[in-house]
Amino acid sequence: MDTVLVTGATGFVGKALCYELMAKGFSVNGIARKPVASGWPGAMGQLVIGDINGQTDWRQVLGHTGSVVHLAARTHVLHDTAADALAEYRNINVAGTLNLARQAAAMGVKRFVFVSSVKVNGENTPSGQPFTEDAAPAPLDAYGMSKCEAEAVLRQLALETGMEVVIIRPPLVYGPGVKANFRTLMRYVDKGVPLPFALMDNKRSLVALDNLVDMVTLCLSHPAAANQTFLVSDGQDVSTADLLRRLAMALNKPALLLPVPVGLLAGGLRLLGKGAVAQRLCGNLQVDIAKARKVLAWAPRVGLDEALGETARHYRGFR
């Protein structure tokens, strides 16, 4: 079996994916920007590449590689000090991706799986009208724009070279070890902090780490995945209020939710310059996974409550 090269192998998704691939018998080489002192699976090759951009030389690590999973990216940077944020995103997420893919195609790599983002579709959906893969892209921030542009150059490269490209767009990913806003919400629930979300009736799609990893693994080998784009989720959309109640249950804590009017809450957040936070907490963002179900016969491996339970158990062990 040819080796799978995984960029971003030390990240939240990358670590889980590498373990899954090895468990399924794949030979895996994980890419790291710098040497990893501990926590690296002994059976997996560790290849240090340095910074990823349009000039990175990948030839030294692409030998005997049959497929690539490209996870590494410039993601959301809090308090970004870059003079031109979009240019920084493009340097890594567009030029860096295309550079890797071009060298992979030249080295005979058969399939390139690119983990993109639902932000290519946009930031919100009307209730009951989820995003689909064939909807016109509508990214609103620099990260989403760079991912959208990366998708476009990969599709063109696939036409030019014959290398198969698969694009996967996940929404928010959660699971054991999750950080950022999701971990913050867990901490608030765990500490019994009252949260003003009882009246939220929005709908949002999430994807458990296990489900995303399972989807990526399937897309490495499924013949029908070639040159396709897929949205992925748990297939079970929830409101912010419902998510917090389920998190509380998983943590064996009461859900202390206050009935603050949604309009008042959203307006207050916007006045504080937190419009993006207001959208994530109050707005809808749903994705339709019918294409993955039909084309790949894929279904989410774990349900929402099971995945939240695993996330909570990991959180309690490391809080």
C-alpha atoms as a printed R data frame, in Angstrom:
    type eleno elety resid chain resno       x      y       z
1   ATOM     1    CA   MET     A     1   0.000  0.000   0.000
2   ATOM     2    CA   ASP     A     2   1.358  3.432  -0.955
3   ATOM     3    CA   THR     A     3   2.156  5.899   1.794
4   ATOM     4    CA   VAL     A     4  -0.279  8.644   2.793
5   ATOM     5    CA   LEU     A     5   1.317 12.018   3.443
6   ATOM     6    CA   VAL     A     6  -0.583 14.100   6.031
7   ATOM     7    CA   THR     A     7   0.176 17.788   6.464
8   ATOM     8    CA   GLY     A     8  -0.877 19.385   9.729
9   ATOM     9    CA   ALA     A     9  -0.242 16.036  11.399
10  ATOM    10    CA   THR     A    10   0.357 17.582  14.827
11  ATOM    11    CA   GLY     A    11  -2.957 19.438  14.857
12  ATOM    12    CA   PHE     A    12  -6.336 18.601  16.366
13  ATOM    13    CA   VAL     A    13  -7.625 16.824  13.256
14  ATOM    14    CA   GLY     A    14  -4.233 15.667  11.997
15  ATOM    15    CA   LYS     A    15  -3.332 13.594  15.056
16  ATOM    16    CA   ALA     A    16  -6.664 11.794  15.071
17  ATOM    17    CA   LEU     A    17  -6.478 11.155  11.330
18  ATOM    18    CA   CYS     A    18  -2.974  9.710  11.502
19  ATOM    19    CA   TYR     A    19  -3.958  7.271  14.254
20  ATOM    20    CA   GLU     A    20  -7.057  6.235  12.288
21  ATOM    21    CA   LEU     A    21  -5.087  5.648   9.103
22  ATOM    22    CA   MET     A    22  -2.470  3.544  10.885
23  ATOM    23    CA   ALA     A    23  -5.212  1.520  12.594
24  ATOM    24    CA   LYS     A    24  -6.593  0.760   9.136
25  ATOM    25    CA   GLY     A    25  -3.219 -0.446   7.873
26  ATOM    26    CA   PHE     A    26  -2.046  2.620   5.971
27  ATOM    27    CA   SER     A    27   1.594  3.616   5.931
28  ATOM    28    CA   VAL     A    28   1.613  7.235   7.119
29  ATOM    29    CA   ASN     A    29   4.122 10.050   6.985
30  ATOM    30    CA   GLY     A    30   3.150 13.043   9.073
31  ATOM    31    CA   ILE     A    31   4.419 16.486   8.202
32  ATOM    32    CA   ALA     A    32   5.503 18.856  10.960
33  ATOM    33    CA   ARG     A    33   6.845 22.401  10.693
34  ATOM    34    CA   LYS     A    34   9.472 21.605  13.326
35  ATOM    35    CA   PRO     A    35  10.669 18.459  15.172
36  ATOM    36    CA   VAL     A    36   8.188 17.009  17.658
37  ATOM    37    CA   ALA     A    37   9.806 15.953  20.912
38  ATOM    38    CA   SER     A    38   7.039 13.736  22.297
39  ATOM    39    CA   GLY     A    39   3.602 12.371  21.544
40  ATOM    40    CA   TRP     A    40   4.479 11.249  18.021
41  ATOM    41    CA   PRO     A    41   3.269  7.732  17.154
42  ATOM    42    CA   GLY     A    42   6.275  5.444  16.917
43  ATOM    43    CA   ALA     A    43   4.985  3.670  13.819
44  ATOM    44    CA   MET     A    44   4.551  6.879  11.872
45  ATOM    45    CA   GLY     A    45   7.229  8.668   9.916
46  ATOM    46    CA   GLN     A    46   7.936 12.235  11.035
47  ATOM    47    CA   LEU     A    47   9.006 14.576   8.271
48  ATOM    48    CA   VAL     A    48   9.969 18.167   9.065
49  ATOM    49    CA   ILE     A    49   9.227 20.627   6.276
50  ATOM    50    CA   GLY     A    50   9.435 24.066   7.884
51  ATOM    51    CA   ASP     A    51   7.125 26.870   6.806
52  ATOM    52    CA   ILE     A    52   4.504 26.084   4.166
53  ATOM    53    CA   ASN     A    53   4.161 28.603   1.371
54  ATOM    54    CA   GLY     A    54   4.601 28.941  -2.372
55  ATOM    55    CA   GLN     A    55   8.331 28.234  -2.187
56  ATOM    56    CA   THR     A    56   8.385 25.112   0.016
57  ATOM    57    CA   ASP     A    57  10.329 22.233  -1.525
58  ATOM    58    CA   TRP     A    58   8.242 19.086  -1.002
59  ATOM    59    CA   ARG     A    59  10.256 16.726  -3.204
60  ATOM    60    CA   GLN     A    60  12.224 15.315  -0.299
61  ATOM    61    CA   VAL     A    61   9.046 14.039   1.415
62  ATOM    62    CA   LEU     A    62   6.896 13.001  -1.538
63  ATOM    63    CA   GLY     A    63   8.819  9.893  -2.547
64  ATOM    64    CA   HIS     A    64   6.675  6.708  -2.537
65  ATOM    65    CA   THR     A    65   3.599  8.782  -1.659
66  ATOM    66    CA   GLY     A    66   0.351  7.547  -3.170
67  ATOM    67    CA   SER     A    67  -1.969 10.158  -1.707
68  ATOM    68    CA   VAL     A    68  -1.865 13.398   0.245
69  ATOM    69    CA   VAL     A    69  -4.220 14.796   2.877
70  ATOM    70    CA   HIS     A    70  -3.650 18.522   3.165
71  ATOM    71    CA   LEU     A    71  -4.809 19.829   6.533
72  ATOM    72    CA   ALA     A    72  -2.166 22.466   7.246
73  ATOM    73    CA   ALA     A    73  -3.426 26.010   6.815
74  ATOM    74    CA   ARG     A    74  -3.370 29.491   8.207
75  ATOM    75    CA   THR     A    75  -6.558 29.486  10.245
76  ATOM    76    CA   HIS     A    76  -8.253 32.248  12.206
77  ATOM    77    CA   VAL     A    77  -5.675 34.498  13.849
78  ATOM    78    CA   LEU     A    78  -6.905 36.441  16.856
79  ATOM    79    CA   HIS     A    79  -5.636 40.003  17.002
80  ATOM    80    CA   ASP     A    80  -4.062 39.622  13.568
81  ATOM    81    CA   THR     A    81  -1.250 42.163  13.153
82  ATOM    82    CA   ALA     A    82  -0.502 41.422   9.505
83  ATOM    83    CA   ALA     A    83  -0.532 44.550   7.336
84  ATOM    84    CA   ASP     A    84  -2.459 42.619   4.674
85  ATOM    85    CA   ALA     A    85  -4.274 39.701   6.297
86  ATOM    86    CA   LEU     A    86  -5.719 38.391   3.048
87  ATOM    87    CA   ALA     A    87  -2.251 38.312   1.465
88  ATOM    88    CA   GLU     A    88  -0.974 36.259   4.419
89  ATOM    89    CA   TYR     A    89  -3.851 33.804   4.078
90  ATOM    90    CA   ARG     A    90  -3.261 33.539   0.341
91  ATOM    91    CA   ASN     A    91   0.461 32.935   0.776
92  ATOM    92    CA   ILE     A    92  -0.132 29.814   2.866
93  ATOM    93    CA   ASN     A    93  -3.621 28.618   1.961
94  ATOM    94    CA   VAL     A    94  -3.557 29.289  -1.781
95  ATOM    95    CA   ALA     A    95   0.055 29.515  -2.974
96  ATOM    96    CA   GLY     A    96   1.228 26.965  -0.406
97  ATOM    97    CA   THR     A    97  -1.536 24.511  -1.318
98  ATOM    98    CA   LEU     A    98  -1.001 24.869  -5.063
99  ATOM    99    CA   ASN     A    99   2.762 24.482  -4.669
100 ATOM   100    CA   LEU     A   100   2.343 21.229  -2.736
101 ATOM   101    CA   ALA     A   101  -0.267 19.911  -5.169
102 ATOM   102    CA   ARG     A   102   1.842 20.705  -8.232
103 ATOM   103    CA   GLN     A   103   4.836 18.891  -6.801
104 ATOM   104    CA   ALA     A   104   2.639 15.987  -5.707
105 ATOM   105    CA   ALA     A   105   1.235 15.628  -9.229
106 ATOM   106    CA   ALA     A   106   4.732 15.778 -10.713
107 ATOM   107    CA   MET     A   107   5.846 13.005  -8.333
108 ATOM   108    CA   GLY     A   108   2.973 10.740  -9.384
109 ATOM   109    CA   VAL     A   109   0.631 11.177  -6.417
110 ATOM   110    CA   LYS     A   110  -2.724  9.698  -7.396
111 ATOM   111    CA   ARG     A   111  -5.105 11.520  -5.047
112 ATOM   112    CA   PHE     A   112  -5.011 14.819  -3.151
113 ATOM   113    CA   VAL     A   113  -7.578 15.282  -0.370
114 ATOM   114    CA   PHE     A   114  -7.990 18.916   0.613
115 ATOM   115    CA   VAL     A   115  -9.767 19.763   3.860
116 ATOM   116    CA   SER     A   116 -11.344 23.130   3.139
117 ATOM   117    CA   SER     A   117 -14.087 24.882   5.142
118 ATOM   118    CA   VAL     A   118 -17.822 25.520   5.089
119 ATOM   119    CA   LYS     A   119 -16.807 29.195   5.097
120 ATOM   120    CA   VAL     A   120 -16.366 28.796   1.346
121 ATOM   121    CA   ASN     A   121 -20.165 28.553   1.180
122 ATOM   122    CA   GLY     A   122 -20.697 31.474   3.531
123 ATOM   123    CA   GLU     A   123 -21.410 32.346   7.141
124 ATOM   124    CA   ASN     A   124 -25.128 31.707   7.558
125 ATOM   125    CA   THR     A   125 -28.148 30.024   6.027
126 ATOM   126    CA   PRO     A   126 -31.898 30.725   6.119
127 ATOM   127    CA   SER     A   127 -33.574 28.292   8.492
128 ATOM   128    CA   GLY     A   128 -34.290 25.011   6.747
129 ATOM   129    CA   GLN     A   129 -32.214 25.930   3.688
130 ATOM   130    CA   PRO     A   130 -28.829 24.268   4.258
131 ATOM   131    CA   PHE     A   131 -25.753 24.793   2.158
132 ATOM   132    CA   THR     A   132 -25.163 22.315  -0.662
133 ATOM   133    CA   GLU     A   133 -22.015 21.629  -2.646
134 ATOM   134    CA   ASP     A   134 -23.375 23.133  -5.860
135 ATOM   135    CA   ALA     A   135 -24.372 26.471  -4.302
136 ATOM   136    CA   ALA     A   136 -22.376 29.486  -5.460
137 ATOM   137    CA   PRO     A   137 -19.473 30.177  -3.075
138 ATOM   138    CA   ALA     A   138 -19.958 33.244  -0.885
139 ATOM   139    CA   PRO     A   139 -16.997 33.521   1.519
140 ATOM   140    CA   LEU     A   140 -16.997 36.658   3.657
141 ATOM   141    CA   ASP     A   141 -13.685 36.667   5.524
142 ATOM   142    CA   ALA     A   142 -10.056 36.337   4.466
143 ATOM   143    CA   TYR     A   143  -9.831 32.722   5.625
144 ATOM   144    CA   GLY     A   144 -12.925 31.670   3.668
145 ATOM   145    CA   MET     A   145 -11.775 33.564   0.589
146 ATOM   146    CA   SER     A   146  -8.375 31.884   0.666
147 ATOM   147    CA   LYS     A   147  -9.936 28.435   0.994
148 ATOM   148    CA   CYS     A   148 -12.292 29.183  -1.891
149 ATOM   149    CA   GLU     A   149  -9.379 30.273  -4.084
150 ATOM   150    CA   ALA     A   150  -7.399 27.179  -3.087
151 ATOM   151    CA   GLU     A   151 -10.296 24.955  -4.155
152 ATOM   152    CA   ALA     A   152 -10.392 26.680  -7.545
153 ATOM   153    CA   VAL     A   153  -6.685 26.245  -8.276
154 ATOM   154    CA   LEU     A   154  -6.823 22.595  -7.201
155 ATOM   155    CA   ARG     A   155  -9.709 21.865  -9.554
156 ATOM   156    CA   GLN     A   156  -7.791 23.461 -12.410
157 ATOM   157    CA   LEU     A   157  -4.670 21.467 -11.538
158 ATOM   158    CA   ALA     A   158  -6.693 18.258 -11.551
159 ATOM   159    CA   LEU     A   159  -7.836 19.045 -15.094
160 ATOM   160    CA   GLU     A   160  -4.286 19.788 -16.206
161 ATOM   161    CA   THR     A   161  -2.499 16.838 -14.585
162 ATOM   162    CA   GLY     A   162  -5.028 14.051 -14.014
163 ATOM   163    CA   MET     A   163  -4.280 13.901 -10.292
164 ATOM   164    CA   GLU     A   164  -7.552 13.246  -8.472
165 ATOM   165    CA   VAL     A   165  -8.603 16.004  -6.091
166 ATOM   166    CA   VAL     A   166 -11.194 15.590  -3.346
167 ATOM   167    CA   ILE     A   167 -12.437 18.624  -1.409
168 ATOM   168    CA   ILE     A   168 -14.116 18.317   1.986
169 ATOM   169    CA   ARG     A   169 -15.816 21.281   3.662
170 ATOM   170    CA   PRO     A   170 -16.446 20.781   7.396
171 ATOM   171    CA   PRO     A   171 -18.314 23.158   9.709
172 ATOM   172    CA   LEU     A   172 -17.153 23.547  13.329
173 ATOM   173    CA   VAL     A   173 -15.205 20.445  14.386
174 ATOM   174    CA   TYR     A   174 -15.389 19.258  18.003
175 ATOM   175    CA   GLY     A   175 -14.125 16.248  19.903
176 ATOM   176    CA   PRO     A   176 -11.597 15.186  22.536
177 ATOM   177    CA   GLY     A   177  -8.961 17.902  22.815
178 ATOM   178    CA   VAL     A   178 -11.009 20.627  21.135
179 ATOM   179    CA   LYS     A   179  -9.880 24.140  21.972
180 ATOM   180    CA   ALA     A   180 -10.976 27.703  21.157
181 ATOM   181    CA   ASN     A   181 -14.643 28.707  21.522
182 ATOM   182    CA   PHE     A   182 -16.009 25.212  22.002
183 ATOM   183    CA   ARG     A   183 -13.715 24.545  24.961
184 ATOM   184    CA   THR     A   184 -14.645 27.945  26.393
185 ATOM   185    CA   LEU     A   185 -18.325 26.992  26.292
186 ATOM   186    CA   MET     A   186 -17.537 23.692  28.016
187 ATOM   187    CA   ARG     A   187 -15.623 25.528  30.724
188 ATOM   188    CA   TYR     A   188 -18.520 27.916  31.341
189 ATOM   189    CA   VAL     A   189 -20.992 25.041  31.598
190 ATOM   190    CA   ASP     A   190 -18.649 23.071  33.843
191 ATOM   191    CA   LYS     A   191 -18.198 26.038  36.207
192 ATOM   192    CA   GLY     A   192 -21.927 26.743  36.339
193 ATOM   193    CA   VAL     A   193 -21.734 30.154  34.661
194 ATOM   194    CA   PRO     A   194 -25.244 31.383  33.718
195 ATOM   195    CA   LEU     A   195 -25.431 31.863  29.935
196 ATOM   196    CA   PRO     A   196 -28.016 34.047  28.136
197 ATOM   197    CA   PHE     A   197 -29.037 31.521  25.482
198 ATOM   198    CA   ALA     A   198 -32.263 29.871  26.689
199 ATOM   199    CA   LEU     A   199 -34.360 31.446  23.914
200 ATOM   200    CA   MET     A   200 -32.040 30.479  21.041
201 ATOM   201    CA   ASP     A   201 -33.885 28.464  18.407
202 ATOM   202    CA   ASN     A   202 -31.290 28.654  15.641
203 ATOM   203    CA   LYS     A   203 -29.946 25.611  13.808
204 ATOM   204    CA   ARG     A   204 -26.265 24.858  13.312
205 ATOM   205    CA   SER     A   205 -24.406 21.897  11.855
206 ATOM   206    CA   LEU     A   206 -21.359 20.532  13.638
207 ATOM   207    CA   VAL     A   207 -19.048 17.639  12.861
208 ATOM   208    CA   ALA     A   208 -17.503 15.324  15.430
209 ATOM   209    CA   LEU     A   209 -13.803 14.663  15.032
210 ATOM   210    CA   ASP     A   210 -14.496 10.932  14.577
211 ATOM   211    CA   ASN     A   211 -16.938 11.665  11.762
212 ATOM   212    CA   LEU     A   212 -14.595 14.027   9.928
213 ATOM   213    CA   VAL     A   213 -11.696 11.591  10.211
214 ATOM   214    CA   ASP     A   214 -13.901  8.770   8.940
215 ATOM   215    CA   MET     A   215 -14.962 10.877   5.957
216 ATOM   216    CA   VAL     A   216 -11.391 11.858   5.074
217 ATOM   217    CA   THR     A   217 -10.260  8.239   5.317
218 ATOM   218    CA   LEU     A   218 -13.049  7.102   3.010
219 ATOM   219    CA   CYS     A   219 -12.230  9.826   0.479
220 ATOM   220    CA   LEU     A   220  -8.660  8.565   0.207
221 ATOM   221    CA   SER     A   221  -9.751  5.404  -1.543
222 ATOM   222    CA   HIS     A   222 -13.374  5.543  -2.674
223 ATOM   223    CA   PRO     A   223 -13.451  5.575  -6.499
224 ATOM   224    CA   ALA     A   224 -16.522  7.822  -6.618
225 ATOM   225    CA   ALA     A   225 -14.843 10.519  -4.496
226 ATOM   226    CA   ALA     A   226 -12.438 11.503  -7.285
227 ATOM   227    CA   ASN     A   227 -12.720 15.187  -8.243
228 ATOM   228    CA   GLN     A   228 -15.739 15.727  -6.009
229 ATOM   229    CA   THR     A   229 -16.578 18.257  -3.298
230 ATOM   230    CA   PHE     A   230 -18.373 17.138  -0.141
231 ATOM   231    CA   LEU     A   231 -19.940 18.846   2.825
232 ATOM   232    CA   VAL     A   232 -19.728 16.865   6.047
233 ATOM   233    CA   SER     A   233 -21.524 17.038   9.398
234 ATOM   234    CA   ASP     A   234 -23.056 14.891  12.119
235 ATOM   235    CA   GLY     A   235 -26.371 15.025  10.281
236 ATOM   236    CA   GLN     A   236 -28.053 16.350  13.428
237 ATOM   237    CA   ASP     A   237 -28.407 20.139  13.628
238 ATOM   238    CA   VAL     A   238 -28.885 21.837  16.998
239 ATOM   239    CA   SER     A   239 -29.600 25.268  18.421
240 ATOM   240    CA   THR     A   240 -27.068 26.969  20.662
241 ATOM   241    CA   ALA     A   241 -29.393 26.355  23.596
242 ATOM   242    CA   ASP     A   242 -29.817 22.670  22.778
243 ATOM   243    CA   LEU     A   243 -26.064 22.235  22.349
244 ATOM   244    CA   LEU     A   244 -25.416 23.734  25.777
245 ATOM   245    CA   ARG     A   245 -28.055 21.518  27.383
246 ATOM   246    CA   ARG     A   246 -26.493 18.448  25.789
247 ATOM   247    CA   LEU     A   247 -23.028 19.578  26.877
248 ATOM   248    CA   ALA     A   248 -24.300 20.039  30.423
249 ATOM   249    CA   MET     A   249 -25.727 16.522  30.385
250 ATOM   250    CA   ALA     A   250 -22.426 15.146  29.102
251 ATOM   251    CA   LEU     A   251 -20.586 16.968  31.901
252 ATOM   252    CA   ASN     A   252 -23.209 15.878  34.471
253 ATOM   253    CA   LYS     A   253 -23.878 19.513  35.299
254 ATOM   254    CA   PRO     A   254 -27.060 21.628  35.269
255 ATOM   255    CA   ALA     A   255 -27.571 23.894  32.271
256 ATOM   256    CA   LEU     A   256 -27.951 27.410  33.620
257 ATOM   257    CA   LEU     A   257 -29.484 29.246  30.675
258 ATOM   258    CA   LEU     A   258 -31.105 32.663  30.999
259 ATOM   259    CA   PRO     A   259 -34.054 33.752  28.802
260 ATOM   260    CA   VAL     A   260 -32.520 36.847  27.200
261 ATOM   261    CA   PRO     A   261 -34.285 37.946  23.983
262 ATOM   262    CA   VAL     A   262 -32.206 36.909  20.980
263 ATOM   263    CA   GLY     A   263 -32.407 40.313  19.308
264 ATOM   264    CA   LEU     A   264 -31.217 42.053  22.458
265 ATOM   265    CA   LEU     A   265 -28.318 39.649  22.879
266 ATOM   266    CA   ALA     A   266 -27.227 39.863  19.245
267 ATOM   267    CA   GLY     A   267 -27.518 43.648  19.255
268 ATOM   268    CA   GLY     A   268 -25.451 43.934  22.412
269 ATOM   269    CA   LEU     A   269 -22.695 41.765  20.971
270 ATOM   270    CA   ARG     A   270 -22.598 43.851  17.798
271 ATOM   271    CA   LEU     A   271 -22.337 47.069  19.813
272 ATOM   272    CA   LEU     A   272 -19.318 45.523  21.520
273 ATOM   273    CA   GLY     A   273 -17.731 44.818  18.146
274 ATOM   274    CA   LYS     A   274 -18.543 41.098  18.399
275 ATOM   275    CA   GLY     A   275 -20.676 40.772  15.275
276 ATOM   276    CA   ALA     A   276 -18.984 37.533  14.206
277 ATOM   277    CA   VAL     A   277 -19.588 36.037  17.659
278 ATOM   278    CA   ALA     A   278 -23.236 37.098  17.469
279 ATOM   279    CA   GLN     A   279 -23.607 35.335  14.124
280 ATOM   280    CA   ARG     A   280 -22.056 32.103  15.407
281 ATOM   281    CA   LEU     A   281 -24.165 32.047  18.567
282 ATOM   282    CA   CYS     A   282 -27.460 33.345  17.206
283 ATOM   283    CA   GLY     A   283 -27.522 32.598  13.483
284 ATOM   284    CA   ASN     A   284 -28.177 29.493  11.409
285 ATOM   285    CA   LEU     A   285 -25.510 27.536   9.573
286 ATOM   286    CA   GLN     A   286 -26.718 24.219   8.220
287 ATOM   287    CA   VAL     A   287 -25.137 21.875   5.693
288 ATOM   288    CA   ASP     A   288 -26.746 19.137   3.628
289 ATOM   289    CA   ILE     A   289 -24.774 15.863   3.578
290 ATOM   290    CA   ALA     A   290 -27.066 14.118   1.105
291 ATOM   291    CA   LYS     A   291 -24.340 14.022  -1.535
292 ATOM   292    CA   ALA     A   292 -21.897 12.162   0.730
293 ATOM   293    CA   ARG     A   293 -24.653  9.725   1.691
294 ATOM   294    CA   LYS     A   294 -25.579  9.070  -1.945
295 ATOM   295    CA   VAL     A   295 -22.222  9.120  -3.731
296 ATOM   296    CA   LEU     A   296 -20.087  7.484  -1.034
297 ATOM   297    CA   ALA     A   297 -22.760  5.616   0.942
298 ATOM   298    CA   TRP     A   298 -21.292  7.466   3.919
299 ATOM   299    CA   ALA     A   299 -23.117  8.071   7.176
300 ATOM   300    CA   PRO     A   300 -21.862  9.694  10.394
301 ATOM   301    CA   ARG     A   301 -20.065  7.092  12.461
302 ATOM   302    CA   VAL     A   302 -21.010  8.581  15.832
303 ATOM   303    CA   GLY     A   303 -24.028 10.559  16.975
304 ATOM   304    CA   LEU     A   304 -23.972 13.996  18.563
305 ATOM   305    CA   ASP     A   305 -24.565 12.879  22.147
306 ATOM   306    CA   GLU     A   306 -22.004 10.078  21.940
307 ATOM   307    CA   ALA     A   307 -19.409 12.483  20.549
308 ATOM   308    CA   LEU     A   308 -20.199 15.133  23.164
309 ATOM   309    CA   GLY     A   309 -19.792 12.471  25.842
310 ATOM   310    CA   GLU     A   310 -16.308 11.589  24.566
311 ATOM   311    CA   THR     A   311 -15.429 15.275  24.383
312 ATOM   312    CA   ALA     A   312 -16.608 15.857  27.947
313 ATOM   313    CA   ARG     A   313 -14.720 12.848  29.320
314 ATOM   314    CA   HIS     A   314 -11.500 14.095  27.735
315 ATOM   315    CA   TYR     A   315 -12.120 17.612  29.058
316 ATOM   316    CA   ARG     A   316 -12.666 16.337  32.627
317 ATOM   317    CA   GLY     A   317  -9.411 14.404  32.431
318 ATOM   318    CA   PHE     A   318  -7.331 17.450  31.451
319 ATOM   319    CA   ARG     A   319  -9.106 20.472  32.945
